[in-house]
Structure formats: structure tokens, C-alpha cells
């Protein structure tokens, strides 16, 4: 994580990752299965769930795979 990130940004990324993980588990999906459905690498999904990454294009793909609107992941 770059040291220039404000704390609120880090907190928001973690919250997004938590919502992705909760929805994935609710749908009984593994990280591997969701990554495949979203057409992204499993390692990318893992970084998103841990709040280390939050590229909007990846979030859009994940939202589509989870059958939710991206706003549901963003809170």
C-alpha cells in the first residue's frame, strides 16, 4: 500500500472487500469460482477481498458475476 493513501480510502477498500467476501460466501462460491465467473485472476480477487486493490473494472466484473449492482459492493 502506498503511504500516501488516506486512512478513509484504506477503510473503504476493506469495506468493499468485506462486502464482496460476504456475498461470495452467501452464494456458496469459492474464490476460484468467483474469479472464473468474473474473468479475473484469483490473486486479484484475493487482493480485493483483503482491501489491497479496488480497481473499478474488476469490481464491475465481480458485481456482474455475483448478480448484484456495483453500488451494493461500494455501500
PyMOL Python script that loads the backbone (N, CA, C, O; Angstrom):
from pymol import cmd

cmd.read_pdbstr("""\
ATOM      1  N   UNK A   1       0.828  -1.180   0.000  1.00  0.00           N
ATOM      2  CA  UNK A   1       0.000   0.000   0.000  1.00  0.00           C
ATOM      3  C   UNK A   1       0.873   1.244   0.000  1.00  0.00           C
ATOM      4  O   UNK A   1       1.809   1.357   0.791  1.00  0.00           O
ATOM      5  N   UNK A   2       0.567   2.159  -0.875  1.00  0.00           N
ATOM      6  CA  UNK A   2       1.345   3.391  -0.890  1.00  0.00           C
ATOM      7  C   UNK A   2       1.086   4.194   0.387  1.00  0.00           C
ATOM      8  O   UNK A   2      -0.056   4.283   0.838  1.00  0.00           O
ATOM      9  N   UNK A   3       2.130   4.774   0.968  1.00  0.00           N
ATOM     10  CA  UNK A   3       1.955   5.518   2.205  1.00  0.00           C
ATOM     11  C   UNK A   3       1.100   6.763   2.038  1.00  0.00           C
ATOM     12  O   UNK A   3       0.605   7.296   3.031  1.00  0.00           O
ATOM     13  N   UNK A   4       0.909   7.247   0.811  1.00  0.00           N
ATOM     14  CA  UNK A   4       0.134   8.462   0.573  1.00  0.00           C
ATOM     15  C   UNK A   4      -1.374   8.230   0.712  1.00  0.00           C
ATOM     16  O   UNK A   4      -2.135   9.195   0.787  1.00  0.00           O
ATOM     17  N   UNK A   5      -1.821   6.966   0.746  1.00  0.00           N
ATOM     18  CA  UNK A   5      -3.259   6.696   0.870  1.00  0.00           C
ATOM     19  C   UNK A   5      -3.787   7.214   2.191  1.00  0.00           C
ATOM     20  O   UNK A   5      -3.208   6.960   3.247  1.00  0.00           O
ATOM     21  N   UNK A   6      -4.879   7.934   2.127  1.00  0.00           N
ATOM     22  CA  UNK A   6      -5.543   8.385   3.344  1.00  0.00           C
ATOM     23  C   UNK A   6      -6.224   7.197   4.008  1.00  0.00           C
ATOM     24  O   UNK A   6      -6.599   6.236   3.336  1.00  0.00           O
ATOM     25  N   UNK A   7      -6.381   7.260   5.305  1.00  0.00           N
ATOM     26  CA  UNK A   7      -6.989   6.156   6.052  1.00  0.00           C
ATOM     27  C   UNK A   7      -8.393   5.838   5.573  1.00  0.00           C
ATOM     28  O   UNK A   7      -8.779   4.670   5.536  1.00  0.00           O
ATOM     29  N   UNK A   8      -9.174   6.864   5.201  1.00  0.00           N
ATOM     30  CA  UNK A   8     -10.548   6.609   4.774  1.00  0.00           C
ATOM     31  C   UNK A   8     -10.585   5.788   3.493  1.00  0.00           C
ATOM     32  O   UNK A   8     -11.511   5.005   3.280  1.00  0.00           O
ATOM     33  N   UNK A   9      -9.580   5.964   2.642  1.00  0.00           N
ATOM     34  CA  UNK A   9      -9.510   5.180   1.406  1.00  0.00           C
ATOM     35  C   UNK A   9      -9.221   3.719   1.751  1.00  0.00           C
ATOM     36  O   UNK A   9      -9.844   2.809   1.205  1.00  0.00           O
ATOM     37  N   UNK A  10      -8.281   3.509   2.652  1.00  0.00           N
ATOM     38  CA  UNK A  10      -7.960   2.141   3.066  1.00  0.00           C
ATOM     39  C   UNK A  10      -9.167   1.479   3.722  1.00  0.00           C
ATOM     40  O   UNK A  10      -9.458   0.311   3.461  1.00  0.00           O
ATOM     41  N   UNK A  11      -9.867   2.224   4.573  1.00  0.00           N
ATOM     42  CA  UNK A  11     -11.065   1.693   5.232  1.00  0.00           C
ATOM     43  C   UNK A  11     -12.143   1.344   4.212  1.00  0.00           C
ATOM     44  O   UNK A  11     -12.806   0.314   4.334  1.00  0.00           O
ATOM     45  N   UNK A  12     -12.318   2.200   3.208  1.00  0.00           N
ATOM     46  CA  UNK A  12     -13.331   1.950   2.176  1.00  0.00           C
ATOM     47  C   UNK A  12     -12.981   0.707   1.371  1.00  0.00           C
ATOM     48  O   UNK A  12     -13.858  -0.098   1.057  1.00  0.00           O
ATOM     49  N   UNK A  13     -11.697   0.545   1.034  1.00  0.00           N
ATOM     50  CA  UNK A  13     -11.294  -0.649   0.282  1.00  0.00           C
ATOM     51  C   UNK A  13     -11.545  -1.907   1.095  1.00  0.00           C
ATOM     52  O   UNK A  13     -11.992  -2.916   0.549  1.00  0.00           O
ATOM     53  N   UNK A  14     -11.263  -1.862   2.389  1.00  0.00           N
ATOM     54  CA  UNK A  14     -11.518  -3.030   3.243  1.00  0.00           C
ATOM     55  C   UNK A  14     -13.015  -3.328   3.321  1.00  0.00           C
ATOM     56  O   UNK A  14     -13.421  -4.490   3.300  1.00  0.00           O
ATOM     57  N   UNK A  15     -13.830  -2.284   3.412  1.00  0.00           N
ATOM     58  CA  UNK A  15     -15.278  -2.474   3.485  1.00  0.00           C
ATOM     59  C   UNK A  15     -15.804  -3.087   2.192  1.00  0.00           C
ATOM     60  O   UNK A  15     -16.674  -3.958   2.227  1.00  0.00           O
ATOM     61  N   UNK A  16     -15.288  -2.642   1.062  1.00  0.00           N
ATOM     62  CA  UNK A  16     -15.689  -3.213  -0.229  1.00  0.00           C
ATOM     63  C   UNK A  16     -15.294  -4.681  -0.274  1.00  0.00           C
ATOM     64  O   UNK A  16     -16.093  -5.531  -0.667  1.00  0.00           O
ATOM     65  N   UNK A  17     -14.083  -4.975   0.119  1.00  0.00           N
ATOM     66  CA  UNK A  17     -13.615  -6.364   0.141  1.00  0.00           C
ATOM     67  C   UNK A  17     -14.470  -7.237   1.035  1.00  0.00           C
ATOM     68  O   UNK A  17     -14.769  -8.383   0.697  1.00  0.00           O
ATOM     69  N   UNK A  18     -14.866  -6.690   2.186  1.00  0.00           N
ATOM     70  CA  UNK A  18     -15.742  -7.443   3.102  1.00  0.00           C
ATOM     71  C   UNK A  18     -17.084  -7.747   2.450  1.00  0.00           C
ATOM     72  O   UNK A  18     -17.604  -8.855   2.583  1.00  0.00           O
ATOM     73  N   UNK A  19     -17.650  -6.763   1.741  1.00  0.00           N
ATOM     74  CA  UNK A  19     -18.948  -6.984   1.085  1.00  0.00           C
ATOM     75  C   UNK A  19     -18.832  -8.016  -0.038  1.00  0.00           C
ATOM     76  O   UNK A  19     -19.736  -8.829  -0.229  1.00  0.00           O
ATOM     77  N   UNK A  20     -17.728  -7.983  -0.777  1.00  0.00           N
ATOM     78  CA  UNK A  20     -17.501  -8.990  -1.827  1.00  0.00           C
ATOM     79  C   UNK A  20     -17.434 -10.375  -1.192  1.00  0.00           C
ATOM     80  O   UNK A  20     -18.092 -11.308  -1.652  1.00  0.00           O
ATOM     81  N   UNK A  21     -16.641 -10.502  -0.138  1.00  0.00           N
ATOM     82  CA  UNK A  21     -16.469 -11.801   0.521  1.00  0.00           C
ATOM     83  C   UNK A  21     -17.787 -12.317   1.103  1.00  0.00           C
ATOM     84  O   UNK A  21     -18.111 -13.494   0.948  1.00  0.00           O
ATOM     85  N   UNK A  22     -18.545 -11.447   1.769  1.00  0.00           N
ATOM     86  CA  UNK A  22     -19.825 -11.860   2.368  1.00  0.00           C
ATOM     87  C   UNK A  22     -20.780 -12.349   1.289  1.00  0.00           C
ATOM     88  O   UNK A  22     -21.421 -13.387   1.454  1.00  0.00           O
ATOM     89  N   UNK A  23     -20.881 -11.615   0.191  1.00  0.00           N
ATOM     90  CA  UNK A  23     -21.785 -12.015  -0.896  1.00  0.00           C
ATOM     91  C   UNK A  23     -21.326 -13.331  -1.525  1.00  0.00           C
ATOM     92  O   UNK A  23     -22.144 -14.199  -1.831  1.00  0.00           O
ATOM     93  N   UNK A  24     -20.009 -13.470  -1.716  1.00  0.00           N
ATOM     94  CA  UNK A  24     -19.465 -14.697  -2.309  1.00  0.00           C
ATOM     95  C   UNK A  24     -19.797 -15.897  -1.423  1.00  0.00           C
ATOM     96  O   UNK A  24     -20.233 -16.938  -1.915  1.00  0.00           O
ATOM     97  N   UNK A  25     -19.593 -15.747  -0.141  1.00  0.00           N
ATOM     98  CA  UNK A  25     -19.882 -16.834   0.793  1.00  0.00           C
ATOM     99  C   UNK A  25     -21.379 -17.118   0.840  1.00  0.00           C
ATOM    100  O   UNK A  25     -21.794 -18.275   0.907  1.00  0.00           O
ATOM    101  N   UNK A  26     -22.193 -16.053   0.806  1.00  0.00           N
ATOM    102  CA  UNK A  26     -23.649 -16.222   0.788  1.00  0.00           C
ATOM    103  C   UNK A  26     -24.094 -17.075  -0.407  1.00  0.00           C
ATOM    104  O   UNK A  26     -25.026 -17.872  -0.305  1.00  0.00           O
ATOM    105  N   UNK A  27     -23.413 -16.891  -1.527  1.00  0.00           N
ATOM    106  CA  UNK A  27     -23.732 -17.661  -2.736  1.00  0.00           C
ATOM    107  C   UNK A  27     -22.999 -18.998  -2.774  1.00  0.00           C
ATOM    108  O   UNK A  27     -23.078 -19.727  -3.763  1.00  0.00           O
ATOM    109  N   UNK A  28     -22.287 -19.316  -1.697  1.00  0.00           N
ATOM    110  CA  UNK A  28     -21.550 -20.576  -1.599  1.00  0.00           C
ATOM    111  C   UNK A  28     -20.546 -20.736  -2.749  1.00  0.00           C
ATOM    112  O   UNK A  28     -20.415 -21.806  -3.343  1.00  0.00           O
ATOM    113  N   UNK A  29     -19.845 -19.638  -3.038  1.00  0.00           N
ATOM    114  CA  UNK A  29     -18.842 -19.643  -4.108  1.00  0.00           C
ATOM    115  C   UNK A  29     -17.452 -19.626  -3.502  1.00  0.00           C
ATOM    116  O   UNK A  29     -17.212 -18.969  -2.488  1.00  0.00           O
ATOM    117  N   UNK A  30     -16.546 -20.346  -4.125  1.00  0.00           N
ATOM    118  CA  UNK A  30     -15.141 -20.252  -3.746  1.00  0.00           C
ATOM    119  C   UNK A  30     -14.540 -19.023  -4.431  1.00  0.00           C
ATOM    120  O   UNK A  30     -15.121 -18.476  -5.369  1.00  0.00           O
ATOM    121  N   UNK A  31     -13.384 -18.604  -3.955  1.00  0.00           N
ATOM    122  CA  UNK A  31     -12.679 -17.515  -4.636  1.00  0.00           C
ATOM    123  C   UNK A  31     -12.362 -17.912  -6.071  1.00  0.00           C
ATOM    124  O   UNK A  31     -12.478 -17.102  -6.991  1.00  0.00           O
ATOM    125  N   UNK A  32     -11.967 -19.144  -6.250  1.00  0.00           N
ATOM    126  CA  UNK A  32     -11.619 -19.621  -7.587  1.00  0.00           C
ATOM    127  C   UNK A  32     -12.823 -19.539  -8.529  1.00  0.00           C
ATOM    128  O   UNK A  32     -12.702 -19.087  -9.667  1.00  0.00           O
ATOM    129  N   UNK A  33     -13.979 -19.978  -8.042  1.00  0.00           N
ATOM    130  CA  UNK A  33     -15.186 -19.967  -8.881  1.00  0.00           C
ATOM    131  C   UNK A  33     -15.625 -18.544  -9.208  1.00  0.00           C
ATOM    132  O   UNK A  33     -15.999 -18.257 -10.345  1.00  0.00           O
ATOM    133  N   UNK A  34     -15.581 -17.650  -8.217  1.00  0.00           N
ATOM    134  CA  UNK A  34     -15.954 -16.264  -8.476  1.00  0.00           C
ATOM    135  C   UNK A  34     -14.968 -15.609  -9.434  1.00  0.00           C
ATOM    136  O   UNK A  34     -15.379 -14.893 -10.347  1.00  0.00           O
ATOM    137  N   UNK A  35     -13.688 -15.839  -9.241  1.00  0.00           N
ATOM    138  CA  UNK A  35     -12.688 -15.254 -10.134  1.00  0.00           C
ATOM    139  C   UNK A  35     -12.917 -15.720 -11.567  1.00  0.00           C
ATOM    140  O   UNK A  35     -12.813 -14.934 -12.509  1.00  0.00           O
ATOM    141  N   UNK A  36     -13.225 -16.989 -11.722  1.00  0.00           N
ATOM    142  CA  UNK A  36     -13.503 -17.520 -13.064  1.00  0.00           C
ATOM    143  C   UNK A  36     -14.748 -16.859 -13.646  1.00  0.00           C
ATOM    144  O   UNK A  36     -14.749 -16.462 -14.811  1.00  0.00           O
ATOM    145  N   UNK A  37     -15.811 -16.736 -12.846  1.00  0.00           N
ATOM    146  CA  UNK A  37     -17.058 -16.130 -13.325  1.00  0.00           C
ATOM    147  C   UNK A  37     -16.859 -14.658 -13.669  1.00  0.00           C
ATOM    148  O   UNK A  37     -17.480 -14.146 -14.601  1.00  0.00           O
ATOM    149  N   UNK A  38     -15.987 -13.972 -12.912  1.00  0.00           N
ATOM    150  CA  UNK A  38     -15.724 -12.551 -13.146  1.00  0.00           C
ATOM    151  C   UNK A  38     -14.642 -12.332 -14.192  1.00  0.00           C
ATOM    152  O   UNK A  38     -14.378 -11.199 -14.597  1.00  0.00           O
ATOM    153  N   UNK A  39     -14.017 -13.420 -14.626  1.00  0.00           N
ATOM    154  CA  UNK A  39     -12.953 -13.366 -15.625  1.00  0.00           C
ATOM    155  C   UNK A  39     -11.768 -12.529 -15.152  1.00  0.00           C
ATOM    156  O   UNK A  39     -11.226 -11.707 -15.891  1.00  0.00           O
ATOM    157  N   UNK A  40     -11.379 -12.765 -13.886  1.00  0.00           N
ATOM    158  CA  UNK A  40     -10.196 -12.118 -13.326  1.00  0.00           C
ATOM    159  C   UNK A  40      -9.358 -13.199 -12.644  1.00  0.00           C
ATOM    160  O   UNK A  40      -9.837 -14.308 -12.407  1.00  0.00           O
ATOM    161  N   UNK A  41      -8.117 -12.870 -12.334  1.00  0.00           N
ATOM    162  CA  UNK A  41      -7.257 -13.811 -11.626  1.00  0.00           C
ATOM    163  C   UNK A  41      -7.725 -13.976 -10.183  1.00  0.00           C
ATOM    164  O   UNK A  41      -8.229 -13.035  -9.571  1.00  0.00           O
ATOM    165  N   UNK A  42      -7.557 -15.161  -9.658  1.00  0.00           N
ATOM    166  CA  UNK A  42      -7.916 -15.421  -8.261  1.00  0.00           C
ATOM    167  C   UNK A  42      -7.100 -14.519  -7.341  1.00  0.00           C
ATOM    168  O   UNK A  42      -7.619 -14.038  -6.334  1.00  0.00           O
ATOM    169  N   UNK A  43      -5.842 -14.284  -7.669  1.00  0.00           N
ATOM    170  CA  UNK A  43      -4.999 -13.423  -6.839  1.00  0.00           C
ATOM    171  C   UNK A  43      -5.529 -11.983  -6.808  1.00  0.00           C
ATOM    172  O   UNK A  43      -5.412 -11.299  -5.791  1.00  0.00           O
ATOM    173  N   UNK A  44      -6.104 -11.532  -7.911  1.00  0.00           N
ATOM    174  CA  UNK A  44      -6.712 -10.198  -7.941  1.00  0.00           C
ATOM    175  C   UNK A  44      -7.914 -10.159  -7.016  1.00  0.00           C
ATOM    176  O   UNK A  44      -8.075  -9.214  -6.244  1.00  0.00           O
ATOM    177  N   UNK A  45      -8.762 -11.184  -7.089  1.00  0.00           N
ATOM    178  CA  UNK A  45      -9.919 -11.257  -6.204  1.00  0.00           C
ATOM    179  C   UNK A  45      -9.480 -11.289  -4.750  1.00  0.00           C
ATOM    180  O   UNK A  45     -10.081 -10.632  -3.900  1.00  0.00           O
ATOM    181  N   UNK A  46      -8.455 -12.035  -4.469  1.00  0.00           N
ATOM    182  CA  UNK A  46      -7.937 -12.131  -3.108  1.00  0.00           C
ATOM    183  C   UNK A  46      -7.491 -10.756  -2.598  1.00  0.00           C
ATOM    184  O   UNK A  46      -7.786 -10.384  -1.462  1.00  0.00           O
ATOM    185  N   UNK A  47      -6.782 -10.009  -3.443  1.00  0.00           N
ATOM    186  CA  UNK A  47      -6.332  -8.666  -3.051  1.00  0.00           C
ATOM    187  C   UNK A  47      -7.518  -7.735  -2.818  1.00  0.00           C
ATOM    188  O   UNK A  47      -7.478  -6.896  -1.918  1.00  0.00           O
ATOM    189  N   UNK A  48      -8.563  -7.875  -3.614  1.00  0.00           N
ATOM    190  CA  UNK A  48      -9.763  -7.052  -3.422  1.00  0.00           C
ATOM    191  C   UNK A  48     -10.430  -7.400  -2.102  1.00  0.00           C
ATOM    192  O   UNK A  48     -10.804  -6.508  -1.341  1.00  0.00           O
ATOM    193  N   UNK A  49     -10.581  -8.695  -1.824  1.00  0.00           N
ATOM    194  CA  UNK A  49     -11.227  -9.113  -0.575  1.00  0.00           C
ATOM    195  C   UNK A  49     -10.431  -8.663   0.649  1.00  0.00           C
ATOM    196  O   UNK A  49     -11.021  -8.408   1.699  1.00  0.00           O
ATOM    197  N   UNK A  50      -9.120  -8.563   0.539  1.00  0.00           N
ATOM    198  CA  UNK A  50      -8.289  -8.112   1.660  1.00  0.00           C
ATOM    199  C   UNK A  50      -8.132  -6.592   1.694  1.00  0.00           C
ATOM    200  O   UNK A  50      -7.440  -6.055   2.560  1.00  0.00           O
ATOM    201  N   UNK A  51      -8.775  -5.900   0.754  1.00  0.00           N
ATOM    202  CA  UNK A  51      -8.720  -4.444   0.747  1.00  0.00           C
ATOM    203  C   UNK A  51      -7.447  -3.859   0.182  1.00  0.00           C
ATOM    204  O   UNK A  51      -7.148  -2.686   0.406  1.00  0.00           O
ATOM    205  N   UNK A  52      -6.699  -4.655  -0.542  1.00  0.00           N
ATOM    206  CA  UNK A  52      -5.433  -4.200  -1.099  1.00  0.00           C
ATOM    207  C   UNK A  52      -5.586  -3.621  -2.505  1.00  0.00           C
ATOM    208  O   UNK A  52      -4.680  -2.954  -3.004  1.00  0.00           O
ATOM    209  N   UNK A  53      -6.714  -3.871  -3.136  1.00  0.00           N
ATOM    210  CA  UNK A  53      -6.935  -3.411  -4.508  1.00  0.00           C
ATOM    211  C   UNK A  53      -8.420  -3.169  -4.697  1.00  0.00           C
ATOM    212  O   UNK A  53      -9.251  -3.864  -4.112  1.00  0.00           O
ATOM    213  N   UNK A  54      -8.751  -2.180  -5.518  1.00  0.00           N
ATOM    214  CA  UNK A  54     -10.166  -1.934  -5.786  1.00  0.00           C
ATOM    215  C   UNK A  54     -10.365  -1.250  -7.138  1.00  0.00           C
ATOM    216  O   UNK A  54     -11.073  -0.248  -7.229  1.00  0.00           O
ATOM    217  N   UNK A  55      -9.755  -1.779  -8.164  1.00  0.00           N
ATOM    218  CA  UNK A  55      -9.952  -1.221  -9.494  1.00  0.00           C
ATOM    219  C   UNK A  55     -11.414  -1.362  -9.897  1.00  0.00           C
ATOM    220  O   UNK A  55     -11.998  -2.439  -9.773  1.00  0.00           O
ATOM    221  N   UNK A  56     -11.989  -0.292 -10.370  1.00  0.00           N
ATOM    222  CA  UNK A  56     -13.414  -0.283 -10.694  1.00  0.00           C
ATOM    223  C   UNK A  56     -13.765  -1.317 -11.758  1.00  0.00           C
ATOM    224  O   UNK A  56     -14.834  -1.924 -11.692  1.00  0.00           O
ATOM    225  N   UNK A  57     -12.894  -1.529 -12.728  1.00  0.00           N
ATOM    226  CA  UNK A  57     -13.210  -2.521 -13.765  1.00  0.00           C
ATOM    227  C   UNK A  57     -13.330  -3.916 -13.159  1.00  0.00           C
ATOM    228  O   UNK A  57     -14.194  -4.695 -13.561  1.00  0.00           O
ATOM    229  N   UNK A  58     -12.472  -4.235 -12.200  1.00  0.00           N
ATOM    230  CA  UNK A  58     -12.562  -5.541 -11.548  1.00  0.00           C
ATOM    231  C   UNK A  58     -13.835  -5.622 -10.706  1.00  0.00           C
ATOM    232  O   UNK A  58     -14.499  -6.659 -10.679  1.00  0.00           O
ATOM    233  N   UNK A  59     -14.171  -4.539 -10.028  1.00  0.00           N
ATOM    234  CA  UNK A  59     -15.392  -4.543  -9.217  1.00  0.00           C
ATOM    235  C   UNK A  59     -16.633  -4.708 -10.081  1.00  0.00           C
ATOM    236  O   UNK A  59     -17.576  -5.387  -9.677  1.00  0.00           O
ATOM    237  N   UNK A  60     -16.649  -4.111 -11.243  1.00  0.00           N
ATOM    238  CA  UNK A  60     -17.783  -4.267 -12.160  1.00  0.00           C
ATOM    239  C   UNK A  60     -17.927  -5.721 -12.596  1.00  0.00           C
ATOM    240  O   UNK A  60     -19.037  -6.251 -12.645  1.00  0.00           O
ATOM    241  N   UNK A  61     -16.808  -6.363 -12.911  1.00  0.00           N
ATOM    242  CA  UNK A  61     -16.848  -7.765 -13.321  1.00  0.00           C
ATOM    243  C   UNK A  61     -17.314  -8.661 -12.170  1.00  0.00           C
ATOM    244  O   UNK A  61     -18.090  -9.594 -12.376  1.00  0.00           O
ATOM    245  N   UNK A  62     -16.836  -8.371 -10.964  1.00  0.00           N
ATOM    246  CA  UNK A  62     -17.239  -9.154  -9.806  1.00  0.00           C
ATOM    247  C   UNK A  62     -18.726  -8.958  -9.520  1.00  0.00           C
ATOM    248  O   UNK A  62     -19.436  -9.925  -9.247  1.00  0.00           O
ATOM    249  N   UNK A  63     -19.195  -7.725  -9.580  1.00  0.00           N
ATOM    250  CA  UNK A  63     -20.615  -7.454  -9.341  1.00  0.00           C
ATOM    251  C   UNK A  63     -21.478  -8.225 -10.327  1.00  0.00           C
ATOM    252  O   UNK A  63     -22.496  -8.802  -9.944  1.00  0.00           O
ATOM    253  N   UNK A  64     -21.088  -8.238 -11.567  1.00  0.00           N
ATOM    254  CA  UNK A  64     -21.859  -8.979 -12.570  1.00  0.00           C
ATOM    255  C   UNK A  64     -21.869 -10.464 -12.237  1.00  0.00           C
ATOM    256  O   UNK A  64     -22.909 -11.115 -12.337  1.00  0.00           O
ATOM    257  N   UNK A  65     -20.728 -11.000 -11.844  1.00  0.00           N
ATOM    258  CA  UNK A  65     -20.648 -12.427 -11.515  1.00  0.00           C
ATOM    259  C   UNK A  65     -21.447 -12.772 -10.264  1.00  0.00           C
ATOM    260  O   UNK A  65     -21.974 -13.878 -10.145  1.00  0.00           O
ATOM    261  N   UNK A  66     -21.536 -11.817  -9.325  1.00  0.00           N
ATOM    262  CA  UNK A  66     -22.316 -12.048  -8.103  1.00  0.00           C
ATOM    263  C   UNK A  66     -23.795 -11.686  -8.269  1.00  0.00           C
ATOM    264  O   UNK A  66     -24.598 -11.871  -7.355  1.00  0.00           O
ATOM    265  N   UNK A  67     -24.135 -11.172  -9.441  1.00  0.00           N
ATOM    266  CA  UNK A  67     -25.509 -10.778  -9.757  1.00  0.00           C
ATOM    267  C   UNK A  67     -26.030  -9.680  -8.821  1.00  0.00           C
ATOM    268  O   UNK A  67     -27.168  -9.727  -8.353  1.00  0.00           O
ATOM    269  N   UNK A  68     -25.167  -8.692  -8.564  1.00  0.00           N
ATOM    270  CA  UNK A  68     -25.545  -7.529  -7.772  1.00  0.00           C
ATOM    271  C   UNK A  68     -25.071  -6.279  -8.507  1.00  0.00           C
ATOM    272  O   UNK A  68     -24.205  -6.350  -9.379  1.00  0.00           O
ATOM    273  N   UNK A  69     -25.639  -5.152  -8.150  1.00  0.00           N
ATOM    274  CA  UNK A  69     -25.175  -3.881  -8.707  1.00  0.00           C
ATOM    275  C   UNK A  69     -23.898  -3.491  -7.986  1.00  0.00           C
ATOM    276  O   UNK A  69     -23.743  -3.769  -6.797  1.00  0.00           O
ATOM    277  N   UNK A  70     -22.995  -2.855  -8.689  1.00  0.00           N
ATOM    278  CA  UNK A  70     -21.723  -2.465  -8.083  1.00  0.00           C
ATOM    279  C   UNK A  70     -21.954  -1.574  -6.864  1.00  0.00           C
ATOM    280  O   UNK A  70     -21.133  -1.584  -5.947  1.00  0.00           O
ATOM    281  N   UNK A  71     -23.024  -0.818  -6.823  1.00  0.00           N
ATOM    282  CA  UNK A  71     -23.312   0.045  -5.649  1.00  0.00           C
ATOM    283  C   UNK A  71     -23.499  -0.810  -4.391  1.00  0.00           C
ATOM    284  O   UNK A  71     -23.236  -0.343  -3.284  1.00  0.00           O
ATOM    285  N   UNK A  72     -23.955  -2.067  -4.555  1.00  0.00           N
ATOM    286  CA  UNK A  72     -24.120  -2.946  -3.397  1.00  0.00           C
ATOM    287  C   UNK A  72     -22.773  -3.330  -2.807  1.00  0.00           C
ATOM    288  O   UNK A  72     -22.681  -3.625  -1.615  1.00  0.00           O
ATOM    289  N   UNK A  73     -21.737  -3.331  -3.619  1.00  0.00           N
ATOM    290  CA  UNK A  73     -20.392  -3.632  -3.134  1.00  0.00           C
ATOM    291  C   UNK A  73     -19.727  -2.377  -2.562  1.00  0.00           C
ATOM    292  O   UNK A  73     -18.920  -2.453  -1.636  1.00  0.00           O
ATOM    293  N   UNK A  74     -20.079  -1.238  -3.125  1.00  0.00           N
ATOM    294  CA  UNK A  74     -19.481   0.015  -2.689  1.00  0.00           C
ATOM    295  C   UNK A  74     -20.133   0.549  -1.419  1.00  0.00           C
ATOM    296  O   UNK A  74     -19.534   1.339  -0.689  1.00  0.00           O
ATOM    297  N   UNK A  75     -21.357   0.116  -1.162  1.00  0.00           N
ATOM    298  CA  UNK A  75     -22.053   0.540   0.053  1.00  0.00           C
ATOM    299  C   UNK A  75     -22.625   1.903  -0.087  1.00  0.00           C
ATOM    300  O   UNK A  75     -23.245   2.412   0.847  1.00  0.00           O
TER     301      UNK A  75
END
""", "prot")
cmd.dss("prot")
cmd.show_as("cartoon", "prot")
cmd.util.cbc("prot")
cmd.orient("prot")
